[in-house]
């Protein structure tokens, strides 16, 4: 490895400096994306974080659950399709990774320096465009399979974060919606707080993104 590095010219090392770190970063980004960790304002999926109603949560659990809820609601509304986004962190990483390796390979193949540079830049730009298209397609697939929060009416579930009485504040509940377990914001019109672990039933939907819930036994008695 050392002998190979020593054999590189200055220009080849510049391409290597661009290719190796960016390739590692791109690999890490891809792995994180696959396991669903990436989110927030910096992500290419454009999921925003909503920090409301986190009084009973702490640390990383609050951040991750918040991302999950916000993603569900925003994709449901279909208002966060950012179009073809090319100049993103992941796009720039792909540019330096593909462009760097392309330039290095061409130079090692005795291709002219100018031609190698031009082809490397074009390859990097092509990688950015292809990645942007793939991410846009992935976002479209997510939107096609979006949930309709109105289908939650009548569903039962459990309280995840205490839901304060009389709509004083929002809590969070876990319900099975469209064959998936979802964590959603909720309020209650009851006079007693719904504690974590309580069995609840969805009565209605408030403002298109918040569930109105009641204690399951009480909701059944009123129906």
Secondary structure, DSSP 4 states (H G I P E B T S, - for coil): -HHHHHTS-HHHHHHHHHHHHHHHHHHHHHHHHHTT---STTSTT-PPP--TT-TT--HHHHHHHHHHHHHHHHHHHT--------SSHHHHHHHHHHHHHHHHHHHHTT--HHHHHHHHHHHHHHHHHHHHHHHHHHHHHHHHT---GGGGTT-EEEEEE-B-GGGSS-EEEEEEETTEEEEEEEEE-SSS-B-TT-EEEEEEEETTTEEEEEEHHHHHHH-
